[in-house]
Amino acid sequence: MAIDWRGYWVASPTPFTSEGRINFNELGALLELYISQGVHGVVVNGSTGEWCSQSAAERMELASKAVEQVNKRIPVLIGASAFTPKEVLDLVAQAYSVGASGVMVTPPPYYNLTENEIYNFFQVIDSSARIPVMVYNWPRGIGVDMSEDLLVKLGKLPSVAAIKESSGDEEKTIRVLQKLLSESVDVRFFARFIHPHGAQFLENIGGDGNIDGGGLGAQYAVEFYNSWWNNDASGMKANSIAYANFSSHLINSDYSGKFGSPISQLKACMRILNQPGGFVRPPLMEISDKNSLEQLTKILESSSIGISQLPDLGK
């Protein structure tokens, strides 16, 4: 399961029409936009992709079309979280069959599984997966914050190639990374690194990248990682400050949104920017009040996040 995943990845939203259908034309345009921005990888059908409001058939069709659109220009991970191991394995098998780079999986939501149950769940996935797996610690959405010891133990499973640590606890994030390194666990590690302290962690300890819902700050985040690889400390600092200042106006430290549900807020911003993010599906609701939309517009303008020039899909 050797991989080269690193840098700034975007967790893509799923563009729905106002009637709730998946808009595959907008999906193609959105993936082209991300590639034109220089992002280093993309995840579809993750939390930002509203996987839990899609049928299994919709998720599989979206995965297939996304892989086809990207055509190996950057890695594509397919979100394969579900409530049962069988559902997950069906999604994992389909992701493998269409040529995805890997899958991203959380523990099943709602159940509040014990750590033994979580480990057993991932062992079942590991026993059948023919594609690299990213283990996703997402306590805000799952209801369980996997411990440092459990994350390291999961990292030792043969199919587990990466860990995404999204607890929001910066000290825990560093402890997990240090423990992985001290035990020589060969996995890629994604967390919240694009801030001044995160730059120091990357330089002094390690780490591989970020996965960011929607990619509104891509102009700063892509350059942050490009600067890191070019040993440009001043570039890292400038872009991390710009990115952190922008994101702090929209997202709280626990990943909640400041103007509504994070995905609703994201899609409102994308429409302001003329980006093909589409609409949310129920139970999420659109942000439509004039005051919130005016504030979101001001935040985008003050951070120099401009109207997108969408790439020509005919090229």
N, C-alpha and C positions, 0 to 999 in steps of 0.2 A: 504494500500500500504506500510506496514511496510517492510523495507529492511535492510540488513546489509552490503551494498556496502561500501568499504573503501580500501585504500591502492593504490598500483601501478597497474594500468590497462594498457593494450596495445590496441591501435586501430590498428587492423590487416590490412595489405595490402591484396588485392585480387591477388593471383598468376595467372597471365595470361601466356599462352605460347607465344612464339615469333610470332605466327600467330594470337594471340588475343583471343584464347579460354580460358575459366576458367580451370585451372588445379586443379581438386578436390583432386588428390593424394597429390599434394604439399600443398594444404590447410590443409589437415589432418596432414601432417608432421609439418607444421608450428604451428598449434594449440598445438600439442604435445610438440614442442620445448618450447613454451611459458609456458606450464604447468610444464615442467621439470625445467624451470628457476625460478619457484616459484611465478609467477605473480599472482595478487589477483583478476583479472577479465579481460575480453576481450570484445572488441567491433568489430563486423564485419559490413561491408557495411557502415562505416562512411566515412568521407572525405578521410582518408588514404586508404580506401577500394575502392575508385574510383566508388562510387555508381552512379554518374551521367553519366558514360559511360556504364552502364549495363541496360538491359531491366528489366522490372518488373519480368518477369518469371525467369531470371537469379538471381536476387536478392533474390527471394523466395527460389529457389533451394539452393543457397549458405547458406541462413539462416538455412534452414532445416538440411543441412549436417553439418554445424558448431555446432549446438545444439546437434546433434546426436554424433558427435566426442567427444565433451567435456564431455557429459554425466554427467552433474551436478557437476563436480569436482570443477569448479569455476563458478561464474556468467558469463552469456553471454548476452550482449546487442546487439540488432539488430538496425542498423541505418535505420530509417524510414523516412528520409527527402525526400520531393518531392515538386512538384510545386502546387499541389491542395490538399485541405483537403481530397477528396475522395481517391486520390492516397496514401496519408499517411495512412488513415484508413484501406485501403486494406492491406498495409504492416504490420500495427499494428495487425490486426486480424490474419494474417498468422503467425506472430511471436508468438502470444498467442497460436495458434493452435499447433505449434511444440514444445512448452514448453520453450521458451526463458525466461530469467530472467526479461527482460524489453526491452524498446525501447529508442532510442536517437533521438530527433527531433530538427531540426533548424527551424526558420521561412523559408518560401519559398524563394529561391534565385531569383535574377534578378529583382523582382518587387520593391524593396526598400519600403516595406510596412510601413505605419504609425504605431505608437504604439497601437492605437485603433484597427487597422486591425490585428496586431500581436496577441493582446490579444483575439480578436474574433476567430482567427485561432486556438489558443490553447484551447479555450473554446469548439470549435467543436470537437477537438481531445479528450479532457477530457470527453465529454459527452458520448463517445462510447468506450473509451479505457477500456479494462479489464485486463490491465497489467501495471506495473509501468512505468512512463515516465520520462526520463531525458531531461530537456530543455537545449539546447546547444546554447550558445551565441558565434557566430563565425563570427565576422564582416569581417575578411579577405576574407572569402568565400561567405558570404551572402550579404554584402554591407550595413548592418544595425547593429549598436552597440546598443543593448537593454540597456535602462537606468537602474539604480539601482532600482528605484521605480517599473518599469515594471517587472524586474526579481523577486522582492519580491512578487509582486501581482500574478505572474504566480506560484510562489512557494506555494501559498495558494490554488491552484486548487486541488481537491481531488486526481486525478491520478498522479499529479506531485510529484515524490519521490526524485528527485535530480536535481541539476543545475550544468552544466559544464560551467565555466566562462573562456573564451579564448579570451578576448579582447586584452591581452598583456599589459594592463594598471594595474600595480601592485597596485597602490593606490586605483583605482576603485575596484579591486578585494577585497581588505580588507574592503572597505566601504560596498560593497554588503554583505559580510559575517557578518559584525557587525550589519547591518540592519536586516538581517534574524534572527540573534540571539536576537536582542533587541525586535523584534516583535514575538518571539517564533514560527517562521515558521519551521515546522518539516520536513526538507529536508536534504539530503546529499549534500555536497558541494565539487566539484572537481575544482581544479585550478592549477596554476604553483607554487607548494610548495617546490620542491626539489632544494633548494639553501639555503645558510646560513640564509638569512632573512626569507625565507619560513619556516624553522625549528622553528624560533622564533614565527612566526605567529601561527603555529600549537600548540605550547606549551602554548602560552599566550592568544590566541583568540579562535582558533578552526579551523575546516576544516576536510576533510575526505580523500582526495586522489588526485592523478594525473591520467590523461589519456593521454598516450604518443604515438605518431604515430610511429609504427614499433618496438619499444622496443629495439633499439640498446644498450641503456645504462641500460638494465634490471639488470645487475649484481650489479650495484650501487644503482639503484632506489628501488629494492626489499628490499635490506638491510637497506636502509634509513628508510622505513616504519617499517620493523621488529625491528629496533633499537628504533624507536619512541614508539612502543607498549611495548618494554622491558625497557623503561625509561633509555635508553643508549644514553646520550647526546653526548658523544664523537663519538659513531658510527654514529649518525645522521650527525654530523659535517663533519666527514671524507668522508662519502659517498655523502653528498650533494656537497662538494667541488669537488670531483672526477667527479660526474655527470655533474655539472655545467661547469667545465672546458672542458669536452668532448663535450657536446652539443653546447657550444659556438663556437666551431670550425666548426660546421655544419649549425646551425640555427641562424638567426638574431632575434632580440627582437620582430619583428612583425610576426614571424613564417615563413618568407621566407627562402629559401635555399641559401647557399653561393656558390654552384657550379651548380645550376640549380633548376628546380621545386622540392619542397621538396620530393614528392613521387618518382620522377625519381632518385633523390639523394639517398633516402632511399634504393630503390631496387638495385642501383649500389653497395651500401655498403653491402647489404645482399648477393649479388653474390660473392663479395670479401670474405665474411665470410662463404661461403658455406651454407647459410641459404635459405630456399625455398620460397623466395619472388616473384619469377617469373619476368615478364616484365610488363611494363606499356602499357595501351591502348591509341591510339590517342584520343584526340589531344596532350597528353603528349608525350614527346620524350625521348629516352634513353640518358643517359650520356655516351658517347663513346670516347671522346677525351683522348688521352694518358696522358696528363698533369693532367687533373682533376682526373682521376682514380689513378694516382700515388699519388696525394695529399690526396685523400680519404684513400688510403691504409696506408699512413704515419700517418694520424690522428687516424685511428683505432689501429695501432700498438703502437703509443705513449701513447694511453689511455688504453693499455692492453686489448683491445677488441679483443678476439682471434677467431680463426676458430672454428665454432660450430661442436660439435659431435652430430649428429642428433639422436634422440631417436629411438629405434626399435618399429615400429608400431605393431609388432606382440605380444608385451608384454601386 
